[in-house]
Structures are given as structure tokens and as C-alpha cells.
Amino acid sequence: PQIVVDGTCIGGFTELTELDMDGALDHLQP
């Protein structure tokens, strides 16, 4: 599934893990 983060479509949690350092996953986690 593609997730739009900061206007960028990214697919795969591999990139999401890198963005997690920047707090990108902060709003995705419950």
C-alpha cells in the first residue's frame, strides 16, 4: 500500500522506518 507522507508517495515500510526517525510515523501509530 502506498502512503502519502509530506506529499510523497512511498510504498513499503522500509522507507517508513527511515521516516520514523523524523517523526513521520508519529501520527500513524495508535
Biopython code that builds the backbone (N, CA, C, O; Angstrom):
import numpy as np
from Bio.PDB.StructureBuilder import StructureBuilder

atoms = [
    (1, "PRO", "N", (0.841, -1.215, 0.000)),
    (1, "PRO", "CA", (0.000, 0.000, 0.000)),
    (1, "PRO", "C", (0.864, 1.249, 0.000)),
    (1, "PRO", "O", (1.894, 1.308, 0.672)),
    (2, "GLN", "N", (0.435, 2.237, -0.757)),
    (2, "GLN", "CA", (1.195, 3.488, -0.806)),
    (2, "GLN", "C", (0.664, 4.473, 0.223)),
    (2, "GLN", "O", (-0.544, 4.652, 0.374)),
    (3, "ILE", "N", (1.578, 5.095, 0.915)),
    (3, "ILE", "CA", (1.180, 6.071, 1.929)),
    (3, "ILE", "C", (1.778, 7.431, 1.582)),
    (3, "ILE", "O", (2.977, 7.544, 1.327)),
    (4, "VAL", "N", (0.940, 8.451, 1.575)),
    (4, "VAL", "CA", (1.422, 9.787, 1.226)),
    (4, "VAL", "C", (1.954, 10.496, 2.461)),
    (4, "VAL", "O", (1.205, 10.798, 3.390)),
    (5, "VAL", "N", (3.251, 10.755, 2.458)),
    (5, "VAL", "CA", (3.866, 11.457, 3.579)),
    (5, "VAL", "C", (4.562, 12.712, 3.074)),
    (5, "VAL", "O", (5.516, 12.640, 2.301)),
    (6, "ASP", "N", (4.071, 13.864, 3.522)),
    (6, "ASP", "CA", (4.667, 15.128, 3.106)),
    (6, "ASP", "C", (4.561, 15.311, 1.596)),
    (6, "ASP", "O", (5.421, 15.936, 0.976)),
    (7, "GLY", "N", (3.499, 14.760, 1.010)),
    (7, "GLY", "CA", (3.274, 14.922, -0.416)),
    (7, "GLY", "C", (4.061, 13.931, -1.256)),
    (7, "GLY", "O", (4.091, 14.041, -2.482)),
    (8, "THR", "N", (4.698, 12.966, -0.607)),
    (8, "THR", "CA", (5.483, 11.980, -1.345)),
    (8, "THR", "C", (4.882, 10.594, -1.168)),
    (8, "THR", "O", (4.696, 10.133, -0.042)),
    (9, "CYS", "N", (4.578, 9.931, -2.275)),
    (9, "CYS", "CA", (4.013, 8.584, -2.211)),
    (9, "CYS", "C", (5.119, 7.571, -1.979)),
    (9, "CYS", "O", (6.046, 7.458, -2.781)),
    (10, "ILE", "N", (5.021, 6.848, -0.898)),
    (10, "ILE", "CA", (6.035, 5.838, -0.613)),
    (10, "ILE", "C", (5.370, 4.497, -0.381)),
    (10, "ILE", "O", (4.324, 4.420, 0.262)),
    (11, "GLY", "N", (5.970, 3.448, -0.898)),
    (11, "GLY", "CA", (5.408, 2.111, -0.721)),
    (11, "GLY", "C", (6.388, 1.221, 0.003)),
    (11, "GLY", "O", (7.561, 1.146, -0.364)),
    (12, "GLY", "N", (5.908, 0.543, 1.034)),
    (12, "GLY", "CA", (6.803, -0.339, 1.782)),
    (12, "GLY", "C", (7.203, 0.293, 3.097)),
    (12, "GLY", "O", (7.503, 1.486, 3.165)),
    (13, "PHE", "N", (7.206, -0.515, 4.139)),
    (13, "PHE", "CA", (7.510, 0.016, 5.464)),
    (13, "PHE", "C", (9.015, 0.220, 5.662)),
    (13, "PHE", "O", (9.456, 0.714, 6.700)),
    (14, "THR", "N", (9.791, -0.165, 4.651)),
    (14, "THR", "CA", (11.241, 0.037, 4.749)),
    (14, "THR", "C", (11.546, 1.525, 4.778)),
    (14, "THR", "O", (12.363, 1.991, 5.573)),
    (15, "GLU", "N", (10.871, 2.274, 3.891)),
    (15, "GLU", "CA", (11.084, 3.714, 3.861)),
    (15, "GLU", "C", (10.392, 4.370, 5.048)),
    (15, "GLU", "O", (10.843, 5.393, 5.562)),
    (16, "LEU", "N", (9.287, 3.761, 5.474)),
    (16, "LEU", "CA", (8.571, 4.313, 6.615)),
    (16, "LEU", "C", (9.408, 4.224, 7.876)),
    (16, "LEU", "O", (9.314, 5.073, 8.762)),
    (17, "THR", "N", (10.226, 3.190, 7.947)),
    (17, "THR", "CA", (11.091, 3.027, 9.115)),
    (17, "THR", "C", (12.117, 4.147, 9.168)),
    (17, "THR", "O", (12.467, 4.637, 10.242)),
    (18, "GLU", "N", (12.598, 4.549, 7.986)),
    (18, "GLU", "CA", (13.569, 5.636, 7.939)),
    (18, "GLU", "C", (12.896, 6.953, 8.296)),
    (18, "GLU", "O", (13.493, 7.813, 8.944)),
    (19, "LEU", "N", (11.650, 7.101, 7.869)),
    (19, "LEU", "CA", (10.928, 8.334, 8.152)),
    (19, "LEU", "C", (10.501, 8.401, 9.606)),
    (19, "LEU", "O", (10.221, 9.477, 10.135)),
    (20, "ASP", "N", (10.455, 7.237, 10.248)),
    (20, "ASP", "CA", (10.040, 7.188, 11.642)),
    (20, "ASP", "C", (11.009, 7.985, 12.509)),
    (20, "ASP", "O", (10.627, 8.532, 13.543)),
    (21, "MET", "N", (12.263, 8.043, 12.077)),
    (21, "MET", "CA", (13.249, 8.821, 12.821)),
    (21, "MET", "C", (12.899, 10.303, 12.776)),
    (21, "MET", "O", (13.225, 11.065, 13.686)),
    (22, "ASP", "N", (12.227, 10.693, 11.698)),
    (22, "ASP", "CA", (11.867, 12.096, 11.530)),
    (22, "ASP", "C", (10.496, 12.377, 12.134)),
    (22, "ASP", "O", (9.998, 13.501, 12.075)),
    (23, "GLY", "N", (9.892, 11.340, 12.717)),
    (23, "GLY", "CA", (8.596, 11.509, 13.359)),
    (23, "GLY", "C", (7.448, 11.400, 12.383)),
    (23, "GLY", "O", (6.344, 11.864, 12.665)),
    (24, "ALA", "N", (7.698, 10.790, 11.232)),
    (24, "ALA", "CA", (6.654, 10.669, 10.220)),
    (24, "ALA", "C", (5.601, 9.654, 10.650)),
    (24, "ALA", "O", (4.430, 9.767, 10.286)),
    (25, "LEU", "N", (6.028, 8.659, 11.431)),
    (25, "LEU", "CA", (5.088, 7.626, 11.867)),
    (25, "LEU", "C", (4.400, 8.004, 13.169)),
    (25, "LEU", "O", (3.596, 7.243, 13.707)),
    (26, "ASP", "N", (4.724, 9.177, 13.661)),
    (26, "ASP", "CA", (4.181, 9.586, 14.953)),
    (26, "ASP", "C", (2.658, 9.685, 14.902)),
    (26, "ASP", "O", (1.980, 9.425, 15.896)),
    (27, "HIS", "N", (2.118, 10.066, 13.731)),
    (27, "HIS", "CA", (0.672, 10.218, 13.611)),
    (27, "HIS", "C", (0.023, 8.946, 13.082)),
    (27, "HIS", "O", (-1.202, 8.851, 13.013)),
    (28, "LEU", "N", (0.846, 7.969, 12.708)),
    (28, "LEU", "CA", (0.301, 6.714, 12.188)),
    (28, "LEU", "C", (0.140, 5.675, 13.283)),
    (28, "LEU", "O", (-0.651, 4.741, 13.150)),
    (29, "GLN", "N", (0.883, 5.836, 14.356)),
    (29, "GLN", "CA", (0.808, 4.868, 15.441)),
    (29, "GLN", "C", (-0.354, 5.199, 16.375)),
    (29, "GLN", "O", (-0.633, 6.372, 16.623)),
    (30, "PRO", "N", (-1.032, 4.176, 16.892)),
    (30, "PRO", "CA", (-2.181, 4.353, 17.784)),
    (30, "PRO", "C", (-1.781, 4.958, 19.120)),
    (30, "PRO", "O", (-2.634, 5.171, 19.982)),
]
sb = StructureBuilder()
sb.init_structure("model")
sb.init_model(0)
sb.init_chain("A")
sb.init_seg("    ")
for serial, (resi, resn, name, xyz) in enumerate(atoms, 1):
    if name == "N":
        sb.init_residue(resn, " ", resi, " ")
    sb.init_atom(name, np.array(xyz, "f"), 0.0, 1.0, " ", f" {name:<3s}", serial, name[0])
structure = sb.get_structure()
